[in-house]
Amino acid sequence: MSRMHAARSCEMGSQTLWRLETGRSSEVKRVTVNLLCDLYGVSDEDRQALLWLAAESRKDGWWQSFAGGIEPEVELYVGLEGAACRVSTWQSLILPGLLQLPEYRRAIWDTQGRPVNIDSELGILAKRQERLDDPNFTFSALLNESVLRHNMCGNEAMVRQLSHILEVSKLPNVSIRIVPFTAPPHLGLHVKDFVFLEFPEHLNPILTEPPVIYVESLAGVLYLDKPAEIELFRNARADVERVALSENDTRGLIEAMQKEYGS
């Protein structure tokens, strides 16, 4: 069936249908989905899936209220993080955003030397961290010991930062484990810091999103989702977990470091 014939049958312009098919349409209407499903003889199951997708496409994320204060690549990551049911990360130098206090975050901005809208950035950070209170969300942080040894924001602020990490680690849906300097060799030494995002299962398996790997560098960011890439980072995560301290031993090390910063 030609596009022109399909468009005419649904009483729409050929260009309108072309924009819809190529993802260039800003709005997908329920009535349009139903008309096309009728025309193409779509099954009831697929029709419901398409109607669900159309409804989802009209929803704005909470980050839309920070218009102008969030870069496109950051907006994409925040959207994925907000949709994920499990986020696990390996960090060798800097604390992940979900664990950062404002003082720590400010120190990162200072080192980057770029202008930022502080109120907007801190608002985004606080909103992101609300996910930690969601029992349906799981967060796992694997941290190289150097992450906490590096004095990012001064002794007093680091004491508060470590206290915050200890408090967050008590949440039942949060796991924080340190890989000590004395740990044997592991794959975390060979891969770039990464975030492993996993998404909830949908009633229709076709609509379940596969995992996404987020890798950030000074030159830009990468989003990896090929099965081979996912398996590579899944193995890396498992190998880092193999050499990491237990959660209890991690808390003991953090408490010892806290005393060092406070002395």
Secondary structure, 3 states (H helix, E strand, C coil): CCHHHHHHHCCCCHHHHHHHHCCCCCCCCHHHHHHHHHHHCCCHHHHHHHHHHHHHHCCCCHHHHHCCCCCHHHHHHHHHHHHCCEEEEEECCCCCHHHCCHHHHHHHHHHHCCCCCHHHHHHHHHHHHHHHHCCCCEEEEEEEHHHHHCCCCCHHHHHHHHHHHHHHHCCCCEEEEEECCCCCCCHHHCCCCEEEEECCCCCCHHHCCCCEEEEEECCEEEEECCHHHHHHHHHHHHHHHHHCCCHHHHHHHHHHHHHHHHC
